[in-house]
């Protein structure tokens, strides 16, 4: 009789385990949609700031950064800090030691940097973009 009760309990365990696993994964499944919504809001805020003349276009900022610093921009973020729009750029120079610069997004003025910043010398040409091989 004991074995009969045990065999009836086994199917219930098999039903509960997948449910618990699904319950545990629910926050992870919901996270991508909330991240996409946040990205969409950030994009809309950036577009509104550009249209209102509060920030300069990222393409203009990147062109200036390529002329002034050695390396390639590998990451660009637009942030609002104490009412001021900032571009935070990570740059990978030829020596491989990444550095970060923060620029006023309205003027392009350098605000601060972290890491071994490498500025170009006068007359030094900007590195041409890498070929993608296509």
C-alpha positions in Angstrom: 0.0 0.0 0.0 2.9 2.3 0.7 4.1 1.9 -2.9 0.7 2.8 -4.2 0.6 6.1 -2.3 4.1 6.8 -3.5 3.2 6.3 -7.1 0.3 8.7 -6.8 2.5 11.4 -5.3 5.1 11.2 -8.1 2.8 12.7 -10.8 2.0 15.6 -8.6 5.7 16.4 -8.1 6.2 16.3 -11.9 3.4 18.8 -12.3 4.7 21.2 -9.7 8.3 21.3 -10.8 7.7 22.8 -14.2 5.3 25.3 -12.7 7.9 26.4 -10.2 10.6 26.6 -12.9 8.3 28.8 -15.0 7.5 31.0 -12.0 11.2 31.5 -11.4 11.9 32.4 -15.0 8.9 34.9 -15.2 11.0 38.0 -14.3 13.6 37.1 -16.9 11.0 36.7 -19.6 9.4 40.0 -18.7 12.8 41.9 -18.6 13.4 42.2 -22.3 10.1 43.9 -22.9 10.7 46.4 -20.1 14.3 47.0 -21.4 12.9 47.6 -24.9 10.4 50.1 -23.5 13.2 51.9 -21.6 15.3 52.1 -24.7 12.4 53.5 -26.7 11.8 56.2 -24.1 15.5 57.0 -24.0 15.5 57.3 -27.8 12.5 59.6 -27.8 14.1 61.8 -25.1 17.3 62.1 -27.2 15.4 62.9 -30.3 13.3 65.6 -28.5 16.5 67.1 -27.1 18.1 67.2 -30.5 15.0 68.8 -32.1 14.9 71.4 -29.3 18.5 72.3 -29.9 19.6 71.1 -26.5 22.2 68.7 -27.9 24.4 68.4 -30.9 24.0 65.4 -33.3 26.1 62.4 -32.3 27.6 62.3 -35.8 29.0 65.8 -35.4 30.5 64.9 -32.0 32.0 61.6 -33.3 33.7 63.4 -36.2 35.3 65.9 -33.7 36.4 63.1 -31.4 38.0 61.2 -34.3 40.0 64.3 -35.2 41.1 65.0 -31.6 41.7 61.5 -30.1 43.6 58.4 -31.2 41.5 55.3 -31.5 37.9 54.3 -32.4 34.7 55.1 -30.4 33.4 51.7 -29.2 30.5 52.9 -27.1 28.5 56.1 -26.9 25.9 57.0 -24.3 23.7 60.1 -23.9 22.9 60.8 -20.3 21.2 63.6 -18.4 23.1 64.6 -15.2 21.9 67.5 -13.0 20.0 69.0 -15.9 22.9 68.8 -18.3 23.0 66.5 -21.3 26.3 64.5 -21.6 27.9 62.3 -24.1 30.0 59.6 -22.5 32.3 57.9 -25.1 34.6 54.9 -24.7 37.5 55.0 -27.0 39.8 52.1 -28.0 43.2 53.4 -29.0 45.9 51.4 -30.9 47.6 50.4 -27.6 44.3 48.7 -26.5 43.9 50.6 -23.2 40.4 51.9 -23.3 39.7 55.4 -22.1 36.4 57.3 -21.5 35.6 60.9 -22.1 32.5 63.0 -21.1 31.5 65.8 -23.3 28.8 68.5 -22.9 26.2 67.3 -25.4 25.2 70.8 -26.2 28.6 72.2 -27.1 30.9 69.2 -27.5 33.2 70.7 -24.8 35.4 68.2 -22.9 34.3 67.9 -19.3 36.3 65.0 -17.8 38.1 61.8 -18.8 39.1 58.5 -17.2 41.9 56.3 -18.2 45.0 56.9 -20.4 43.6 59.6 -22.7 45.4 59.8 -26.0 45.1 63.0 -28.0 46.4 63.4 -31.5 49.4 65.6 -32.1 48.9 68.6 -34.4 49.0 67.4 -38.0 48.5 63.7 -37.1 45.9 62.2 -39.4 42.9 60.4 -38.1 42.9 56.7 -38.4 40.8 55.6 -41.4 37.8 53.4 -40.5 38.5 49.6 -40.5 37.3 47.7 -43.6 34.5 45.2 -42.8 35.8 43.0 -45.7 32.5 43.2 -47.6 
